[in-house]
């Protein structure tokens, strides 16, 4: 079998800003515990997101809403045993955020007690507890951990600040005549695995070429897909709220994909073939039919916690194993073991898509109707569910300083 893994940078940054309301100018009350509050306006820049307040697009792509953001406020203690430390004050109320189409910002405000603050911001931590466990905050530090609990439901996307508690900026709110503007950048803290299927042929030099299907056919033989399960081994499952690796015991998870009419894209490109995975390709959150060779398929997969950070002497970390189970609505399912040995494990890296490209190679059909051996003069096109095929595997990482490992399994 041949699967091809390609890792490309995803556009990832989200920016939120919070600034004082004009109504607060002239506030000079000090940071005592006297109940004085300042109304702080928050602006979350959604210009880099597929924020869709009017509903989903025709093709699947991630959507971001105000309910997915979390901003945690920590106020500095001015006396007592915790003097000088930042203590959790509240979660900023984002329920009244509205989308401002003119500059693509989510805007709203909340009240904060007068004082000096630090903020932790995030997106995607409000997932079901069966999927994700989040910390209960107290004293601000780096030892607050997010745990991926596995199960069968895919993990949602997570964005975090790429910093640590000590380097969070502190802000005096309501202490001086004007409040400072509060800013923070969120970066994608997870990886994603997508699957692609193609009809292909093996070249003499060991490379593979994608082939288009005949008009009206595709890699699934036009069958309706009933189930896709991605079976992972050796997954990371713990990181802190700043996205730093903290796993001690990796886990396994069998992820059930769903909404196949949205996450499966069938190719219709009959001219230039597949461009998904090319060096300048960036539309991983909205793969289109014209991006894929005719009859090929792209499956929007699932998010995973990334492997630990690369060290200077490492070009990649390949830890995670994958087996794919795919079943049509009528008929038997097919199991494809991608990670047949250690060389065929997946690298799972922060803010990168792992593309698993699987090429379906038709075996020699055997004797034809003539006096000697030969191919069937009118063979049926090979599909995922055809029995007379091999799946060919190759692992390829594409970034500066490329690395390739190849292998075959019949």
C-alpha positions as CSV (number, residue, x, y, z in Angstrom):
1,X,0.0,0.0,0.0
2,X,1.1,3.6,-0.5
3,X,-0.1,6.4,1.7
4,X,1.5,9.8,1.3
5,X,1.8,12.2,4.3
6,X,2.2,15.9,3.5
7,X,2.5,18.6,6.2
8,X,1.7,22.1,5.3
9,X,1.5,25.2,7.4
10,X,-2.1,26.3,8.1
11,X,-2.9,30.1,8.4
12,X,-3.4,30.1,12.2
13,X,-3.3,33.4,14.0
14,X,-6.3,34.9,15.8
15,X,-6.1,38.2,17.5
16,X,-8.3,39.6,20.3
17,X,-8.1,43.1,21.6
18,X,-9.8,44.6,24.7
19,X,-9.8,48.3,25.3
20,X,-11.4,50.7,27.7
21,X,-14.9,52.0,26.9
22,X,-14.9,55.8,26.3
23,X,-17.3,56.0,29.3
24,X,-14.3,55.0,31.6
25,X,-12.1,57.9,30.7
26,X,-11.3,59.8,33.9
27,X,-11.4,56.8,36.2
28,X,-8.8,57.3,38.9
29,X,-9.9,54.9,41.6
30,X,-7.2,52.7,43.0
31,X,-7.1,48.9,43.0
32,X,-8.7,48.4,46.4
33,X,-11.5,46.0,47.3
34,X,-14.1,48.7,47.3
35,X,-16.4,47.3,44.6
36,X,-15.5,49.9,42.0
37,X,-15.6,48.4,38.5
38,X,-14.6,49.4,35.0
39,X,-16.6,48.6,31.8
40,X,-14.1,47.1,29.4
41,X,-14.9,46.6,25.7
42,X,-13.4,43.5,24.0
43,X,-12.8,43.3,20.3
44,X,-12.0,39.9,18.8
45,X,-10.5,40.1,15.3
46,X,-12.3,37.4,13.2
47,X,-10.8,38.5,9.9
48,X,-8.6,35.4,9.6
49,X,-11.4,33.0,10.5
50,X,-14.2,31.4,8.6
51,X,-16.7,33.1,10.9
52,X,-20.1,32.5,9.4
53,X,-23.0,34.1,11.3
54,X,-25.3,33.5,8.4
55,X,-25.0,29.7,8.3
56,X,-22.7,27.0,6.8
57,X,-21.1,27.2,3.4
58,X,-21.8,24.7,0.6
59,X,-18.6,22.8,1.3
60,X,-17.4,21.9,4.8
61,X,-15.0,24.2,6.5
62,X,-14.5,25.0,10.2
63,X,-16.7,27.8,11.5
64,X,-16.0,30.0,14.5
65,X,-18.5,31.7,16.8
66,X,-18.3,33.9,19.8
67,X,-19.4,31.1,22.1
68,X,-16.1,29.3,21.3
69,X,-13.9,32.0,22.8
70,X,-12.8,32.0,26.4
71,X,-11.0,34.9,28.2
72,X,-9.9,34.2,31.7
73,X,-9.1,37.3,33.9
74,X,-6.5,37.1,36.8
75,X,-6.3,40.1,39.2
76,X,-3.1,40.9,41.1
77,X,-3.5,40.6,44.9
78,X,-2.4,43.7,46.8
79,X,-2.1,42.3,50.3
80,X,-2.2,39.1,52.3
81,X,-0.4,35.9,51.7
82,X,-0.9,36.1,47.9
83,X,0.3,39.7,47.6
84,X,1.8,40.3,44.1
85,X,0.4,37.0,42.7
86,X,-2.4,37.0,40.0
87,X,-5.5,35.3,41.3
88,X,-8.4,34.1,39.0
89,X,-11.1,36.7,39.0
90,X,-13.6,35.7,36.4
91,X,-14.3,34.4,32.9
92,X,-15.1,37.3,30.7
93,X,-18.8,37.2,29.6
94,X,-18.9,36.8,25.9
95,X,-22.6,36.1,25.6
96,X,-23.4,39.6,24.3
97,X,-20.7,39.6,21.6
98,X,-22.0,40.7,18.2
99,X,-20.3,40.4,14.8
100,X,-19.4,43.7,13.1
101,X,-19.2,42.9,9.4
102,X,-17.5,46.2,8.4
103,X,-14.2,45.2,10.0
104,X,-15.0,41.5,10.7
105,X,-14.8,41.8,14.5
106,X,-16.7,40.3,17.3
107,X,-17.3,43.1,19.8
108,X,-18.8,43.3,23.3
109,X,-18.0,44.4,26.9
110,X,-17.9,43.2,30.4
111,X,-17.3,44.6,33.9
112,X,-14.1,44.1,35.8
113,X,-13.1,45.1,39.3
114,X,-10.5,47.9,39.4
115,X,-7.0,46.4,39.5
116,X,-4.0,45.1,37.6
117,X,-4.8,42.1,35.4
118,X,-3.3,39.4,33.2
119,X,-5.5,37.4,30.8
120,X,-5.4,33.9,29.4
121,X,-7.3,33.6,26.1
122,X,-8.3,30.5,24.2
123,X,-10.7,29.2,21.6
124,X,-12.3,25.7,21.6
125,X,-12.0,24.8,25.3
126,X,-15.7,24.6,25.8
127,X,-16.0,21.1,24.3
128,X,-18.0,18.3,26.0
129,X,-16.2,16.9,29.1
130,X,-16.3,13.5,27.4
131,X,-13.8,14.9,24.9
132,X,-11.9,17.5,26.7
133,X,-11.1,18.2,30.4
134,X,-10.1,21.8,31.3
135,X,-8.5,23.1,34.5
136,X,-10.1,25.0,37.4
137,X,-8.1,28.2,37.7
138,X,-6.7,29.7,41.0
139,X,-3.2,31.2,41.1
140,X,-1.8,32.1,37.7
141,X,1.0,29.7,36.7
142,X,2.0,27.3,33.9
143,X,0.7,24.1,35.5
144,X,-2.9,24.2,34.2
145,X,-3.4,21.3,31.8
146,X,-5.9,20.4,29.1
147,X,-6.6,16.7,28.7
148,X,-7.9,15.0,25.5
149,X,-10.1,12.2,26.8
150,X,-10.3,10.3,23.5
151,X,-13.5,8.4,22.8
152,X,-15.1,8.2,19.3
153,X,-16.1,11.8,18.8
154,X,-13.6,14.0,17.0
155,X,-11.7,16.6,19.0
156,X,-12.6,20.2,18.0
157,X,-10.1,22.8,16.9
158,X,-8.2,24.6,19.7
159,X,-6.3,27.9,19.6
160,X,-4.1,29.0,22.5
161,X,-1.5,31.7,23.3
162,X,2.0,30.8,22.5
163,X,3.7,32.1,25.7
164,X,3.8,31.3,29.4
165,X,2.3,32.9,32.6
166,X,5.4,35.0,33.4
167,X,5.4,36.6,29.9
168,X,1.7,37.5,29.9
169,X,1.4,41.3,29.7
170,X,-0.1,43.0,32.8
171,X,-2.7,45.8,32.4
172,X,-3.9,48.4,34.9
173,X,-7.6,48.7,34.4
174,X,-9.5,51.6,36.0
175,X,-6.4,52.8,37.9
176,X,-5.3,55.6,35.6
177,X,-7.2,58.2,33.7
178,X,-7.5,55.9,30.7
179,X,-7.3,52.1,30.4
180,X,-4.7,50.6,28.1
181,X,-5.6,48.5,25.1
182,X,-5.3,44.8,25.9
183,X,-4.0,42.5,23.0
184,X,-3.3,38.9,22.6
185,X,-2.7,36.5,19.7
186,X,-4.1,33.0,19.5
187,X,-2.4,30.3,17.5
188,X,-3.7,26.9,16.4
189,X,-2.5,24.5,19.1
190,X,-3.5,21.2,17.4
191,X,-2.7,19.2,14.3
192,X,-5.2,17.6,11.8
193,X,-5.1,14.4,9.8
194,X,-6.9,14.3,6.4
195,X,-7.3,11.3,4.1
196,X,-7.2,11.2,0.3
197,X,-7.9,8.3,-2.1
198,X,-6.7,8.0,-5.7
199,X,-6.6,5.5,-8.5
200,X,-2.9,5.2,-9.3
201,X,-0.1,3.4,-11.1
202,X,3.4,2.5,-10.0
203,X,6.3,3.9,-12.1
204,X,9.5,2.0,-12.7
205,X,11.5,4.4,-10.5
206,X,9.2,3.6,-7.5
207,X,7.1,6.7,-7.6
208,X,3.4,6.8,-8.2
209,X,1.1,8.7,-10.6
210,X,-2.5,9.6,-9.9
211,X,-5.0,8.6,-12.6
212,X,-8.4,10.0,-13.4
213,X,-11.5,7.8,-13.3
214,X,-13.8,7.4,-16.2
215,X,-16.6,9.8,-16.4
216,X,-19.3,9.1,-13.9
217,X,-17.1,6.9,-11.6
218,X,-15.1,7.6,-8.5
219,X,-12.8,6.0,-6.0
220,X,-15.7,4.7,-4.0
221,X,-17.4,3.2,-7.0
222,X,-20.2,5.7,-6.5
223,X,-21.2,3.9,-3.3
224,X,-22.6,5.9,-0.4
225,X,-20.3,5.8,2.6
226,X,-21.8,4.6,5.9
227,X,-18.8,4.6,8.2
228,X,-15.3,5.9,8.4
229,X,-13.3,5.1,11.5
230,X,-9.7,6.4,12.1
231,X,-8.0,4.1,14.6
232,X,-5.0,5.8,16.2
233,X,-2.3,4.5,18.5
234,X,0.3,6.4,20.7
235,X,-1.6,9.7,20.8
236,X,-0.5,12.6,23.0
237,X,-3.3,13.7,25.3
238,X,-2.1,16.4,27.6
239,X,-0.8,20.0,27.1
240,X,-0.9,23.1,29.2
241,X,-3.1,26.1,28.5
242,X,-0.3,27.6,26.5
243,X,0.0,24.6,24.2
244,X,3.1,23.0,25.6
245,X,3.5,19.3,25.5
246,X,2.8,17.5,28.8
247,X,1.8,13.9,27.9
248,X,3.3,11.1,30.2
249,X,1.2,8.1,29.0
250,X,0.1,8.2,25.4
251,X,-3.3,6.7,24.5
252,X,-5.3,5.1,21.6
253,X,-8.6,6.4,20.1
254,X,-11.0,5.2,17.4
255,X,-12.4,8.3,15.9
256,X,-15.8,8.0,14.1
257,X,-16.2,10.6,11.3
258,X,-19.6,11.8,10.3
259,X,-21.5,14.2,8.1
260,X,-20.0,12.5,5.0
261,X,-22.0,14.7,2.6
262,X,-20.0,17.7,4.0
263,X,-16.5,16.3,4.8
264,X,-16.0,14.1,1.6
265,X,-15.1,16.0,-1.5
266,X,-15.0,14.1,-4.8
267,X,-12.6,15.5,-7.5
268,X,-13.7,16.8,-10.9
269,X,-10.4,18.1,-12.2
270,X,-9.7,16.6,-15.7
271,X,-7.0,19.1,-16.7
272,X,-4.3,19.5,-14.1
273,X,-5.0,16.8,-11.6
274,X,-4.7,17.2,-7.8
275,X,-3.2,20.3,-6.3
276,X,-3.9,19.6,-2.6
277,X,-0.5,19.1,-1.0
278,X,1.4,21.3,-3.5
279,X,3.9,23.7,-2.0
280,X,1.7,26.8,-2.5
281,X,-1.6,25.2,-1.6
282,X,-3.3,26.8,1.4
283,X,-7.1,25.9,1.2
284,X,-6.9,23.0,3.7
285,X,-10.0,24.3,5.5
286,X,-12.0,24.4,2.3
287,X,-10.8,21.8,-0.2
288,X,-12.8,22.1,-3.5
289,X,-13.7,19.5,-6.1
290,X,-11.5,21.3,-8.7
291,X,-8.5,20.8,-6.4
292,X,-8.6,17.0,-6.9
293,X,-8.1,14.8,-9.9
294,X,-11.4,13.4,-11.4
295,X,-12.9,10.7,-9.2
296,X,-10.3,11.1,-6.4
297,X,-11.5,12.0,-2.9
298,X,-10.5,14.2,0.0
299,X,-11.8,13.5,3.5
300,X,-11.7,16.2,6.1
301,X,-10.4,14.3,9.1
302,X,-9.9,15.1,12.8
303,X,-7.8,17.2,15.1
304,X,-5.2,15.7,17.4
305,X,-2.9,17.0,20.2
306,X,0.6,17.4,18.5
307,X,3.7,15.5,19.3
308,X,6.4,17.2,21.5
309,X,8.4,20.0,20.0
310,X,11.2,19.2,17.6
311,X,14.7,19.3,18.9
312,X,17.6,20.9,17.0
313,X,18.9,17.5,15.8
314,X,15.5,16.2,14.7
315,X,13.9,16.6,11.3
316,X,10.6,15.0,12.3
317,X,8.9,13.0,15.1
318,X,6.9,10.0,13.9
319,X,5.0,8.4,16.8
320,X,1.4,7.9,15.9
321,X,0.0,4.8,14.2
322,X,-3.1,4.8,12.0
323,X,-5.5,2.2,10.7
324,X,-8.5,3.2,8.5
325,X,-11.8,1.4,8.4
326,X,-14.3,2.5,5.7
327,X,-17.7,0.9,4.9
328,X,-20.2,1.6,2.2
329,X,-24.0,1.7,3.0
330,X,-24.4,-1.6,1.2
331,X,-21.6,-4.1,1.3
332,X,-18.6,-5.1,3.4
333,X,-16.2,-2.6,5.0
334,X,-12.4,-2.4,4.2
335,X,-9.6,-2.0,6.7
336,X,-6.4,-0.3,5.5
337,X,-3.4,-0.5,7.8
338,X,-1.4,2.7,7.1
339,X,1.3,2.2,9.8
340,X,2.7,-1.2,8.8
341,X,6.0,-0.6,10.6
342,X,7.9,2.1,12.5
343,X,8.9,3.8,9.3
344,X,5.3,4.4,8.5
345,X,4.1,6.1,11.6
346,X,2.6,9.6,11.3
347,X,4.2,12.8,12.4
348,X,1.6,14.9,14.1
349,X,2.8,18.5,14.4
350,X,1.2,21.7,15.8
351,X,-0.5,23.9,13.2
352,X,0.1,21.4,10.4
353,X,-2.2,19.1,8.3
354,X,-1.0,15.6,7.8
355,X,-2.3,14.4,4.4
356,X,-2.6,10.7,4.1
357,X,-2.7,10.0,0.4
358,X,-3.7,6.4,-0.5
359,X,-3.2,5.1,-4.0
360,X,-5.3,2.2,-5.2
361,X,-3.2,0.1,-7.6
362,X,-4.9,-2.6,-9.7
363,X,-3.3,-6.0,-9.7
364,X,-2.8,-7.8,-13.0
365,X,-6.2,-9.3,-13.6
366,X,-4.7,-12.5,-14.9
367,X,-5.4,-14.6,-18.1
368,X,-7.6,-13.1,-20.7
369,X,-9.9,-14.8,-23.2
370,X,-7.0,-15.5,-25.7
371,X,-4.6,-18.4,-25.9
372,X,-2.0,-16.9,-23.5
373,X,-1.9,-14.8,-20.3
374,X,-2.9,-11.2,-20.5
375,X,-5.1,-8.5,-19.0
376,X,-8.9,-8.4,-19.3
377,X,-9.6,-6.4,-22.4
378,X,-12.3,-4.4,-20.5
379,X,-11.3,-4.4,-16.8
380,X,-13.4,-2.8,-14.1
381,X,-11.8,0.3,-12.6
382,X,-10.3,-0.3,-9.2
383,X,-12.0,1.3,-6.2
384,X,-11.5,1.3,-2.4
385,X,-13.9,-1.7,-2.2
386,X,-12.5,-3.7,-5.1
387,X,-10.8,-6.9,-4.0
388,X,-8.2,-7.1,-6.8
389,X,-6.2,-4.1,-5.7
390,X,-3.2,-3.1,-3.5
391,X,-2.9,0.0,-1.4
392,X,0.6,1.5,-1.8
393,X,2.2,3.5,1.1
394,X,4.7,6.3,1.1
395,X,5.5,8.8,3.9
396,X,6.7,12.2,2.7
397,X,7.2,15.4,4.7
398,X,7.3,18.6,2.7
399,X,8.9,21.6,4.3
400,X,12.4,23.1,4.3
401,X,14.7,20.1,4.4
402,X,12.4,17.5,3.1
403,X,12.5,13.9,4.2
404,X,11.0,10.8,2.6
405,X,10.5,7.2,3.7
406,X,9.0,4.7,1.3
407,X,7.7,1.1,1.6
408,X,5.3,-1.3,0.1
409,X,2.8,-3.9,1.4
410,X,0.7,-6.2,-0.8
